[in-house]
Amino acid sequence: SEIYDLHGKIGLEQATFTQREALLTRFQTMAGKEPDFGTNRWWWDYSWELKHDRALNLTRLARLDEADAVLNQIVDEAAQLGTTYGMAFVRLADVALVRERMDTAVHYHELSVSVGSGRETYHYVRALIRRDGVTQKTWDLMNKLLEGDGLTSEWALRASLVKAEMLAIDGQSAPAMELLTKMIENARQNNFQRVLPLALIQRAQLRLDRGDPSGAYADAKESLALYRALGWKRWEPDLYEIRAQCLGRQGHYIEALQTWQEAYQM
């Protein structure tokens, strides 16, 4: 839909994917065969990176079966060559989480952590929380992950989103709100466009839980606008549900009902 490509970003990405695939195909044609993994590792890494990016786009557009197929292709190709591509496990876990298959998501994240650099741990923690709740294990993993790290990188902000979620679940809503607000300010200052809408939707839900439907509505509205500008459809139903709850608590029942209906039709 045009609404998810207001700035032509999806179209540009798709064109870039096609150009990159053409380069890989051209190299393979020149070689006369599938490149050898030992001498042409770069070709395989580049190919998997491209497929990973395609799968990420498909997930954001809620085309989960297609994303799953692309990611499993990466895993199979890597296994046949006696290696792994860790980010494929992360994205397979993402798809499983959207489908609410918690055990599958945790399994893929465990695989990711076992072959990755360790920074993938925050994905693993989030999956554990959704399956088991906040436990001492999740706190130990999170504290170790963020030890000595501020909020100056996009990676640290993403990990801190999970920490804010843990604080809220533990009933520490004030520290969670403080952390999210600080993260949003840093995301704006550093132009972290991919993290900002995630932080806004999380703060919107927390504000709603704390009895601030007006503030929650404003955060949800901004998050929705940012997601549409990025071409991400995946979170739109959740944002519509938050907006419907805000409208209901403000006494706008007809608008709330209409918004709920729109959310369920997505």
Disulfide bonds with the S-S distance in Angstrom:
none
